[in-house]
Amino acid sequence: IKTNIEPRLILTNDEFKTKIASIPKEKSTITIVEQPWGITDYNYWNQFGITFDILDEYNVFSAKYVYLNKGSRRLTFEYKKSNPCYAYRFTGEGRYSYKIYFPNHSDKKYKWLFSGGSSSDIEGYDQLPLNGDILILTKSLKDVMVLNILGYNAISLQGEKNKLEFDIHNKLKKRFNKIISFYDNDNTGLEGANYLYNEYKIGMIFVPIKTNCKDISDYVKSSSLEDGKKLMKELLNGNMEKH
């Protein structure tokens, strides 16, 4: 399967950084070549309890090749067992957008190719039920999928610094009884959670710092899905008592 899209922002591997900087500004497209799931993919996603069925549900694909076409030039990104490549597909404003993810890249600045999306795109939005009790607003699709497995509805903005639009908040508030933020337990996550509270009175929970885990995905990876379920109950019960 090949899909052409127009990227807005490109962040890529160190070996391509100099080449990209030297390419003049021209209209660009990205082509994704999908491949079947394999053992490398299982080993990576299974750390978080994420199954292939969940990945399929959230439109996550294993990408054998990713081609960046810019004018007459083409850069190729190849899936490797040491550094696999995944494409996230989600919708916003009636169109497809993609994010390309290299989870094992040594420099986190170059783990992503952001392709055709914008800060207003919401990951996991298409998979939400029409209505429900609790909606968790987190910071990554990986966390959204883990929370789904743990039994919770969740969505993610394109980062903790991105703003939740007023009309989107109003629509979600009508569909869910309570919205809770669940960001990383670091300064960026705290700032994002405080913004949501100050703007919309959205309560916040965090993975306890004493666990040495920054988010729910890390917590499940370091312990188990069962421990993740217990932690979520404790965090949400505490939040309900405060708010």
C-alpha positions as CSV (number, residue, x, y, z in Angstrom):
1,I,0.0,0.0,0.0
2,K,1.4,3.4,-1.0
3,T,0.0,6.6,0.2
4,N,1.1,10.1,-1.0
5,I,0.8,13.0,1.5
6,E,2.3,16.4,1.8
7,P,4.5,16.9,4.9
8,R,4.4,20.1,6.8
9,L,7.4,19.5,9.1
10,I,10.2,17.1,8.6
11,L,12.3,15.7,11.5
12,T,14.5,12.8,10.4
13,N,17.6,10.7,11.1
14,D,21.0,12.3,11.7
15,E,22.4,10.8,8.5
16,F,19.8,12.7,6.5
17,K,19.8,16.0,8.4
18,T,22.5,17.7,6.4
19,K,20.9,16.5,3.1
20,I,17.5,17.9,4.0
21,A,19.0,21.2,5.0
22,S,20.6,21.5,1.6
23,I,17.4,20.9,-0.3
24,P,15.8,24.1,-1.6
25,K,12.2,24.7,-0.6
26,E,10.0,22.8,-3.0
27,K,6.7,21.0,-2.8
28,S,7.2,17.7,-1.1
29,T,5.4,14.3,-0.8
30,I,5.9,11.3,1.3
31,T,5.3,7.7,0.1
32,I,4.7,4.9,2.6
33,V,5.2,1.3,1.7
34,E,3.4,-0.9,4.2
35,Q,4.5,-4.4,5.2
36,P,2.9,-7.2,7.3
37,W,3.6,-7.3,11.1
38,G,6.6,-9.3,12.1
39,I,8.4,-10.6,15.2
40,T,10.4,-7.3,15.6
41,D,7.1,-5.5,15.7
42,Y,5.6,-8.0,18.2
43,N,8.6,-7.7,20.5
44,Y,8.4,-3.9,20.5
45,W,4.7,-3.3,21.0
46,N,4.2,-6.3,23.3
47,Q,6.4,-4.5,25.9
48,F,3.4,-2.2,26.5
49,G,0.7,-4.9,26.2
50,I,-0.3,-3.6,22.7
51,T,-1.5,-6.2,20.3
52,F,-1.6,-6.2,16.5
53,D,-5.4,-6.0,16.7
54,I,-5.2,-2.7,18.7
55,L,-2.6,-1.4,16.3
56,D,-4.9,-2.2,13.4
57,E,-7.8,-0.5,15.2
58,Y,-5.8,2.7,15.7
59,N,-4.5,2.7,12.1
60,V,-0.8,2.0,13.0
61,F,1.2,0.3,10.2
62,S,4.6,-1.2,9.9
63,A,6.4,0.7,7.2
64,K,9.0,-1.1,5.1
65,Y,10.1,2.0,3.3
66,V,9.3,5.7,3.6
67,Y,10.3,7.9,0.7
68,L,10.6,11.7,1.0
69,N,10.2,13.3,-2.4
70,K,11.3,16.9,-2.6
71,G,11.6,18.3,-6.2
72,S,13.9,16.0,-8.1
73,R,15.4,14.5,-4.9
74,R,14.3,11.5,-2.9
75,L,15.4,10.4,0.5
76,T,14.7,6.8,1.6
77,F,14.0,5.6,5.1
78,E,14.2,1.8,5.5
79,Y,12.7,-0.3,8.2
80,K,15.5,-2.1,10.2
81,K,15.3,-4.6,13.0
82,S,17.5,-2.4,15.1
83,N,15.3,0.6,14.3
84,P,11.8,-0.3,13.1
85,C,9.6,2.2,11.4
86,Y,5.8,2.7,12.0
87,A,3.2,4.9,10.3
88,Y,0.4,6.4,12.4
89,R,-2.7,7.4,10.3
90,F,-5.4,9.6,11.7
91,T,-8.0,11.9,10.4
92,G,-8.7,15.6,10.9
93,E,-10.8,18.0,8.9
94,G,-11.9,15.3,6.5
95,R,-8.4,14.2,5.5
96,Y,-5.7,11.7,6.4
97,S,-2.6,12.7,8.2
98,Y,0.4,10.6,9.0
99,K,3.2,10.5,11.6
100,I,6.2,8.3,11.0
101,Y,7.8,6.8,14.2
102,F,11.3,5.5,14.7
103,P,11.1,4.2,18.3
104,N,14.7,3.1,18.7
105,H,16.4,6.2,17.3
106,S,19.2,7.3,19.7
107,D,18.2,11.0,19.5
108,K,14.6,11.7,20.4
109,K,14.5,14.8,18.2
110,Y,14.7,12.5,15.2
111,K,12.2,9.8,16.1
112,W,9.5,11.4,14.1
113,L,8.5,12.5,10.6
114,F,5.4,14.7,10.9
115,S,3.5,14.4,7.7
116,G,0.5,16.4,6.7
117,G,-0.9,16.9,10.2
118,S,-1.4,19.9,12.3
119,S,-1.6,20.8,16.0
120,S,-5.4,20.5,15.8
121,D,-5.4,16.8,14.8
122,I,-6.4,14.5,17.7
123,E,-5.1,11.0,17.9
124,G,-7.6,8.3,19.0
125,Y,-10.6,10.6,18.3
126,D,-12.0,8.4,15.5
127,Q,-12.0,5.4,17.9
128,L,-14.0,7.0,20.7
129,P,-17.5,5.8,21.5
130,L,-20.4,8.2,21.0
131,N,-20.5,8.8,24.7
132,G,-19.1,7.5,28.0
133,D,-18.2,8.2,31.6
134,I,-14.5,9.2,31.7
135,L,-12.3,10.5,28.9
136,I,-8.6,10.7,29.5
137,L,-6.6,13.3,27.6
138,T,-3.0,12.1,27.3
139,K,0.1,13.0,25.2
140,S,0.8,10.1,22.8
141,L,-1.0,7.5,20.7
142,K,0.9,4.8,22.5
143,D,-0.6,5.9,25.8
144,V,-4.0,6.1,24.2
145,M,-3.7,2.5,23.1
146,V,-2.5,1.3,26.5
147,L,-5.3,3.1,28.2
148,N,-7.8,1.4,25.8
149,I,-6.4,-2.0,26.8
150,L,-6.8,-1.0,30.4
151,G,-10.4,-0.2,29.8
152,Y,-10.4,3.6,29.4
153,N,-11.4,6.0,26.6
154,A,-8.5,8.2,25.7
155,I,-7.3,10.7,23.1
156,S,-4.1,12.6,22.5
157,L,-3.2,16.0,21.2
158,Q,0.0,16.4,19.2
159,G,2.0,17.1,22.3
160,E,1.6,18.5,25.8
161,K,2.2,22.1,24.7
162,N,-0.6,22.0,22.2
163,K,-3.8,23.7,23.1
164,L,-7.2,22.0,23.3
165,E,-9.5,24.0,21.1
166,F,-12.6,25.5,22.7
167,D,-15.2,23.9,20.4
168,I,-13.5,20.5,20.6
169,H,-13.7,20.7,24.4
170,N,-17.3,21.6,24.3
171,K,-18.2,18.7,22.0
172,L,-16.3,16.2,24.2
173,K,-17.8,17.6,27.4
174,K,-21.3,16.8,26.0
175,R,-20.2,13.2,25.2
176,F,-18.4,12.3,28.4
177,N,-19.3,12.9,32.0
178,K,-15.7,13.8,33.0
179,I,-12.5,14.6,31.3
180,I,-9.1,14.0,33.0
181,S,-5.6,14.9,31.8
182,F,-2.9,12.3,32.1
183,Y,0.4,13.8,31.0
184,D,4.0,13.0,31.8
185,N,5.2,13.7,35.3
186,D,7.8,16.2,34.2
187,N,7.8,20.0,33.9
188,T,6.3,20.0,30.4
189,G,3.6,17.6,31.4
190,L,2.8,19.7,34.5
191,E,2.6,22.9,32.5
192,G,0.2,21.2,30.0
193,A,-2.0,19.8,32.7
194,N,-2.1,23.2,34.5
195,Y,-3.2,24.9,31.3
196,L,-6.1,22.4,30.9
197,Y,-7.1,23.0,34.5
198,N,-6.9,26.7,34.3
199,E,-8.7,26.9,31.0
200,Y,-11.3,24.2,31.3
201,K,-11.1,23.0,35.0
202,I,-9.9,19.6,33.7
203,G,-8.6,17.6,36.6
204,M,-5.2,15.9,36.3
205,I,-3.5,12.7,37.3
206,F,0.2,11.6,36.9
207,V,2.1,8.4,37.3
208,P,3.8,8.7,40.7
209,I,7.4,9.9,40.4
210,K,8.5,7.2,42.9
211,T,7.8,4.6,40.2
212,N,10.6,6.0,38.0
213,C,8.2,5.9,35.1
214,K,7.0,9.1,33.3
215,D,3.8,7.7,31.7
216,I,1.4,4.8,31.7
217,S,3.2,3.1,28.8
218,D,6.5,3.1,30.8
219,Y,4.7,1.9,33.9
220,V,3.1,-1.1,32.1
221,K,6.4,-1.9,30.4
222,S,8.2,-2.0,33.8
223,S,5.5,-4.0,35.6
224,S,2.4,-5.4,33.9
225,L,-1.1,-4.6,32.5
226,E,-2.6,-5.8,35.8
227,D,-0.5,-3.4,37.8
228,G,-1.5,-0.7,35.3
229,K,-5.2,-1.4,36.0
230,K,-4.6,-1.1,39.7
231,L,-2.7,2.1,39.3
232,M,-5.4,3.7,37.2
233,K,-8.1,2.9,39.7
234,E,-6.0,4.4,42.5
235,L,-5.3,7.6,40.5
236,L,-8.8,8.1,39.3
237,N,-10.3,7.4,42.7
238,G,-8.0,10.0,44.2
239,N,-8.9,12.5,41.5
240,M,-12.6,12.0,42.0
241,E,-12.3,12.7,45.7
242,K,-10.5,16.0,45.0
243,H,-12.8,17.2,42.2
